[in-house]
């Protein structure tokens, strides 16, 4: 499902015009992004939680040359599905 499909589904479900549904979906994504950038977690009961995950710097090996390289520290987003989502998928 793409964002446009999600917007269309929200518009149909909530009986909204597509432009308003697009504003709602965009606002939700923006607020999740803003919360994660502040290192806050986002917990949507029944759906799941989004958190920042920090990776320490480490040493790796280039598969092409076999030489040792330094991989810098990084931050990514983790998602842990809630029980209701797991049950719906299984």
Buried (B, 14 or more C-beta within 10 A) or exposed (E): EEEEEBBBEBBEEEEBEEEEBBEBBEEBEEEBEEBBEEEEEBEEEEBBBBBBEEEEEEEEEEEEEEEEEEEEEEEEEEEEBBEEBEEEEE
